[in-house]
């Protein structure tokens, strides 16, 4: 090439430098971070000694609420406050944040689903509050200390059991505090409305609550403490949370499968299909609202009795069928509901574990009137009729061997043996005996 030198010929193109991009650091802000950022880092606790004391006591008592970390956090909070009192603003901010995080952890632990309880409706399903909402509520409280003394108050039964547990914890060996802690775990629910129903399986009793006060109560019959030997199905009434939206007058009785197999099928196999007519039973193809009626002569009743075939039986609406005159369904996925009964003699029994799982009411008409807000009177006495309530009413079916009773605690027999098989950690029960000090 003209005009070029050997040195020029040896030069190579220089690589274009690649720009160095600084890594982007994303900070994961916690609820506590966001709370204090919104407050321009203003402290919540450090200027309120009464609130500090109330929070520390809340943590010390927390094992009765199932929050076993409470006493350890109380000790950490006391140490953090002592360090902050030496004058360091950083130590004060750290102590304040520790107290806020402790409150979040405690309150969120209260909103844990009850072990063994089936939740059938979104309205009563446990909804864990966010950390920001917990702290915002505390910050808005007229008295932060008073808020600490009420933040655990989920419902009237829980409040009375909790007080009793803390009182018992002061007795030698903790008194009945460990047993009360087990019962508190089954009463840990927050009703979403001021009107709700509580059914206690252990005492076989129902309460109707309005505005935090029981306005009426009645005996109920609950499931037998038995298991079906062939199917393995439990006849015990399970713990449930749901919402009742309507009642059914003059209900059909859908006969449980084990009763069809054990009681009805052998009789029909022996006496013939006409044996069903006397008790107004009919065979259907499904449990739908408008099922097809099946000719009982087409059923192999010996096979049904042996458990190798199935037949769906319902009893026509009469005051004599097992449903009585009213039925109160609620969604739970287990086919459990409340209903009337013609067998009023069962309510004279002291132990009323006598049903096949559903809950029989001593005074179904009174219960229906309370639910409706007017007398529960059907327009007809023969046809099945569905009548909606003015609003849905939450219902909690739980198992309490300790219950508030006119200012005291009544201890009931552990009819299903669930206390003995409680899943409450041993640590929680043991720590409950040391709470309240």
N, C-alpha and C positions, 0 to 999 in steps of 0.2 A: 504494500500500500504506500502510495507516495506521501511523503511528509511525516511518516510515523517512525518512531525509534524502536529498537528491540525492547527497551524497557516498557514502552507503551503497550507493546504486543503482549507482554506478560501480565498486565493488570487484569483482575477479575472483578465482575460486578459485586458491589457490597450489598449484603442482605439488609432489607428494610427492618429497622428495629420494631419489635412488637411492644405496644404500650402496656405497661404494668397496671392492672386494675386492682385497686385496694379491695380486700374482701369486705362484704357487707355483713355486719354483725347485727343479728336479729335478737333482740332481748325479749324473753318470754316473761311478760309482766304477770305477777300473781294477783289474785283478788286484793290482797293486802296492798300491793304496790299501787294498783289502780285507785283504791280507796284513798290512800294518802296523797297520791298525785292530784286527785280532784280537790282535796282539802288544802293544797299548797303546803303539804307536810305538817299541817297543824295536828298536834297530838290529841288523842281522845281520852286517855286514861290518867296521865301523869299528874294532872292538876286536881284529880278527884279521888282523894284517899278513901272515901266511903265506897266508891265503885270498885276500887282495887280490892278492898277487903271482901266485898260481896263476890267478886269474880273468883278470888282465891278460895273462898268457902264453897262456891259452886263447884270448883274443880275437886276439892276434897270430898264433896258429897257425890261426885259424878259416878262412882262405881255402881250405885243403886240404879242409875240410868243406863248401865251397860257400858259406860265410857271408862275403861280401866286405866287409861293414861292420865286421868284427872289429877290424882295426888302427885304424880311425878311433875306434871306441868305446874301445879300449885307451888312446889318447891322451887322450880326454875323461875317462876314469876317473882317470888319473894327475893331470890338472889339477884335477879335483874333489877328490881326496884332499889335494892340496897346499893348496888353499884351505881345506878343513876343518881342516887342522892349525894354522891361524892362531887357532883357538879358538872359532869360531862354531858354535853348536849347530844353527842352521838350515842352515849349509853342510854339516855332518856328515850331517844327515838327507837333504839333497839328494844327496850323494855316495853314501850307502847305497842310496837308491832308484835311482839311475842304475846301480849295479852289479847290483841285483836285476832291473831291466828288461833290462839287457844279457844276463843269463843267460837270461831268458825268451825273448828274441828268438833267441838262439843255439840253445837246445835245441829250440824249435819248428821252426827251420829244418832240423834234422836229420830231422824227421819229415815230410818232403815226399815225395809219391809219386815213384818213380823215373821219369824221363822215358822214354817208350817201353815201359814195362812194363804188362802187363795183369793186373789183380788179379781173380781169379775167385771168391774166398771172403771173406766178411766177417771171418773170423778173422785173415786176413793183411793185410787192408786197413790202410793207414796211419791211425793214430789219433793226432792231434796232442794232446799233453798240455796241460791248462789251465795258465795262468800261476800260479794258486794252488797247483796240485799240484806244479809244478816248484819253487817256493820252499819249500813245506812239506817236500818231500823233502830239499832242501838244508839246511833248518833242523834236520831230524831226524838228519842225518848225524853220526856220532861225530866226524869231522874234516871241516870244510867244505873245507879245502885238498885233502884226499885225494879228496873228492867231485868237485872241479873237475878232478882228474887222471884221473877215470874216467867223467865224465858223457857223454863222446863215444863210449864203448865200446859199440857196437851189436851186434857179433858178432865172432867170432874172426878172420875174414878181414879185416873192416874195420879191426880193431885193428892187425894186422900191416902192412896196406897204408898206414895212416896214419903209423905210426912210420917206415916206409921213405920216405914222401913228405917228412916233416919232416927226415930225415937227408939226403935228396937235395937239399933246398932250401938246405942249407949249402954245397953244392958250387958251383964256378964256373958261372954261367948257370943255376943251379937244377937241374942234373943232369936226372933223369927225373921231377922233382916234378910238372910239368904233366901228363905222361902218367899218373902215379899219381893225380892229382886227378880226371882223367876216369874212371879205373877206380873210384875211391872213390865217385863219384856213382852207379855201378851196383851197388855193394855196400852201399848205405845202407839196410839193412832191419834190423828188430828182430824176430827170431823169437819167436812167442808161447809156445813150449814149448822145453824143453831138448833135444828130439829133432827134427831137421829134415834135409831133403835139400837139397844144393846141386848144381846142374848148371851147369857153365861151357861155354857154346857155343864160345868161341874155342879152348879147349884140348881140347874134346870129351871131358870127363871129369866124373864124378859123385863126390860125397863124402857119406858118412853121418855126421852129427854127433850126439853125445850129450854133454850137460853141458859144452859148449864145446870138445870134442875130436873130431877126425875118427877114427872107429873103423874105417872101411873106405873103399875107393875103387875105382873101376873105370873102364875106358874106355867111351865111348858113341859112337854115330854120330848126327850131327845133320844138319840140312837143307842141301841144296845151295845154293851161292851163285848161284842162278838165279831167273829169273822166267818163268812160263809164257807163251810168246809170244802165245797166243790169248786167254786169260782175263786176263792181266796179274797173276795171283796169284803171290805170292812163295813160293818153296820154302824160304826161310830159316826156321830155327827162331826164333820170337819170344821176347822176354823175358816171363816169366810168373811169377806168384806164386799159389799155390793150396794146397789141402789134399787129400791122398790118404786116402780112407776105406776102400778095398777093392781087391781084385785080381780078375781074371777068368782062370780057368784055361781052357785049350782055346778061346781066343777066335776068333770069326769075324774075318776081315779085311774091313773095308769099303773097297773099292778107291777111291782118290782119283779124282775126275772126270777130271782131265787124263790119268791113266794109262788109264782106260777109253777116252777119246777117241783118244789117240795110239797105244796099243799093242794093246788088246784088241778094240775095235770094228772096226778094219781087218781083223784076222785073222778075226773072226766073219763079216764081210761077204764075205770071200773063201772061207772054208772051210765056212761054215754054222754053225747053232746048236750042233751036236754038238761043236764045238771047245771049248765051255765045260766040257763034262763031264769031259774028261781032267784038267783042273786043279781040278776040284770047285768051279767057280764057279756061282752061281745069281743070277738077277735077282729083285729084291724091289721092293715098292711103296713102302717107307719104311725108315728106319733105326730103327724102333721095336723093342721086345723081341720082338714076335710079328708080323712082317710077312707079307703075302701073297706067296707065290711066284708070279712072273710067267713065263709061257711065253716063252722067248727068241725063238721063231719069230714072236711078235707085235711084235717091236721092229724098227724101221727102222735097221739097223746102219750103213748108209751115212750116214744123217742124223746118227747119233751121232758117227761119225768126222769128219763135217764140222762138228760143234759146233752144229748146228741142232736137235738133239734130245738128250735125256739118258736114261741108263739107270743104275739103281743096282745095282751088283754087289757081292756079298760072296763070300768064299772060305770054304768049310766048315772047321770045326776039324780041323786036322791039324798034325803037327809040322813039316810042310813049308810051311805057309802063312807069309806075311810077318810075322805076329804071333808066330810061334813057339809056345811053350807057355803064356805068361803075358802079361797086359796090365795096366797100372797107370793107369787113367784118373784125371783130376782135372778139376774144372770150370774152364774158362777161356774158353769161348765161341768158341774157334778150332779145336776138334777135335784138339788136340795132347795126346799121352799118351806114357808110357814103355811099352816092350814088349820081349819076347824077340825073337830072330831066328834063322833057320836058317843065315844067312850069317855064320858066325864069321870067315871070312877077312877081312872088312872091318876087323876090329880089329887087323890087322897093319899097316894103313896109318898113316902118320904124320899125314896130313891126312884127317880122317874126316867131311868135309862131303859125305855120300853119300845121305842119305835125302830123303824128300819133305816133311820138316818135323818129323815125329815123332822121338822119341829112342829109339834101339835100345840095349839093355843088353848088356854083355859077359857078365855073370853074373846073369841074371834070377832064378834060383832062390836065389842067395845074398842078393840084394836083397830078395826076397820073404820069406825066413826072418828077416831083420833087421826088416822091417816087422811081421811077425806075432809075433815072439818065439818061434818054433818052426819046425821044418823045413817048408818050403813043398812039400808033396806033394799032388797032386790025388787025389780019391777015384776019379775016372774019367779016362780018357784020350781020351774021344770027345765027351762032351756039354759044352757051355759051362757053367761053374759060377762063380758069384760068391761070394767069401768076404770078409767084413768084417775089418778090422784091429781090434786091441784098442782103439786110439784113433786119431783123425785125426793125420796127420803133415804139417806144413807142407813145401812144396817151393818152392824159388826157382830159376828158370831165368834166368840172367843172362849177361852177356858181359864177360869179363875178359881183357884182353891182358897183365895183370900179376897174378901169383898168388904167395902165400906157398909156399915149397918148402924144407922142412928148414932153416928159419932164414934163408933168403935169399928174394929175389924172382926168379921166373922170368918172363921176358917172352916172350909168345907172338905169333904172327903175327896181324895184323888181318885175319882171313879174310873178313869181310864188309865191311871198310872203314868200320866204324862209328866208330872212333876219329877218322878223318879228317873225318867228318861229325858229330862230336859237337856237341850243343846246349849244352854247358857254356859259359857266357859267357867271352869272351876275357879279361875282367878277372879272373875267378876263376883261370884257368890261369896268368896272368901273376903274380897275387898269390901263388899257391902257391909260386912260385920265390923269393919273399921271406919266406915263413913260416919258423918254426923258429928265428929269430934271437933 
